[in-house]
Amino acid sequence: MLVLNVPRFAGYAARAAACVGAALVCTQNAHAARPMVTDDARLVDPYACQVESWVRREQGRTEAWALPGCNVTGNLELTAGGAVRNAEGSTHLAARVLQAKTLMRTLQPNDWGWGVVVGTVQDPQAGRGREWYAYAPISRSLLEDRVVVHANLGWAREQESRAHRFTWGLGCETQLGARSWLVAETFGRGSDQPLYQVGVRHWVVPDRVQVDTTYGNRVGGGGHWVSIGLRLLSPAWLR
């Protein structure tokens, strides 16, 4: 027989509501670990590597992403990867990504941390020039890391048009169990309609193999998607 621990469940519900509420507030006023778009002030373990991969399905097309990355010095995470897109029966390379990330203040339980990320992305099929971007990921740990809130403030420059755009994101991770987390976020750029995403991540093997699933859409509707992801992390081997 299933016995529901009401106080514990109420605590989880309250934390989840706080995350979603924070995201909605940011939406009205205003690449984290998979599956979040809003980045966190954390790195892969020193001298270790990871592969973040996922399949995203939206109306009329499917994208498959793979982003391998390594912490090569202990405080410098380098990522290089991309995506393949299938649309209307045609499959092609959809994105190439290069990124570097470092921390200026390490995130600790019940404290905060921040870092700097710079990178470039290009859609070869679209024939556009590269887009360059930079942002600061800021994270705040609460309740002994059972809730972690993330904020991103950044800039992007489209090489061909030379247009500059402000980018932002606000997200939250809430622990549901020993291996499972609820994630919720909202994010956007410039004056575009904001986007949001909610989902669950689960450690199949703690600190080594993680799976996740999400649902996302534009605020107000009109552009929903679903995704399924797999994240693999290695022990330190680059020393």
Helices and strands as residue ranges (DSSP letters): H 6-29, E 49-58, E 61-71, E 77-87, E 90-105, E 112-122, G 124-126, E 131-142, E 147-158, E 163-175, E 180-189, E 195-205, E 209-218, E 225-233
